[in-house]
Amino acid sequence: LKTGNKIPLLGLGVYDMYHQEAELAVLNALAIGYRLIDTASMYENEVQIGNALQQTTVPRSEIYLTTKLNNTDHGYDQALRAFDASLKKLQQDYVDLYLIHWPIKEGRKESWKALENIYASGRAKAIGVANYTLPFLKELETYANMAPTLNQIEFTPWLFQEEVLNYCNKNNIQLQSYSPITRGQKFNDPRLIALCEQYQKTPAQIILNWNIQLGVSTIPKSAKKERLQENFDAQHFTLNAQDVELMNTFNEGFRICDDPAIFL
């Protein structure tokens, strides 16, 4: 990253996991070898993630922990308070990355100023944004004293946001994809199935490796041990350049989550 720190290209997203399930998923993931854990205030499981981090034998220095500012906490003072609350729930004195979760119309400028303050304090080793498409990134340029370290967006072969990828690459902003495997909704695409047969890999592994080959960090969600292992193993082969290019042509604007344009 531009901060000089490193981030794993493959991590665990914990959206829609609660209670014991969230705690166990993190412990299993860390045991498998995951070192990037991505949560958010909005997910309402920071306490469970914190509990897991207290239980694991993996040193904290080896774990890359991300959390995010909730939509209801925008504004300078509110964002500072929200960050303190997240640290307390996570039982941490710092996080590796703190993100603005969505570019809410009212308050996103003040929120970014708060994140710059948090970064300066050392309590977040990096700061960034999520769901920032080009208009939001260009707006951010007009008032940010420092550019975001990372931008986390919905990014799949079927939602190939090439303009955002190119902008981030040009400006040394790490791109990260959430919902990378489309919650399984595109696993029956015949073009994907053909690649699975060619490489003898699962649909999820093909899609995750595509992200990795593009240099995009990715955070698939799973609470099942066998799926966690399957996703982690996506790092252990290489799609050739022609097949990466082929997958780039799958784009059809298919979204799982809201289009950030609603906040323009």
Beta strands, then each sheet from edge to edge (+ up, - down):
strand 1: 12-13
strand 2: 36-38
strand 3: 64-69
strand 4: 97-100
strand 5: 127-130
strand 6: 150-154
strand 7: 174-178
strand 8: 217-218
sheet 1: 1+ 2+ 3+ 4+ 5+ 6+ 7+ 8+
end
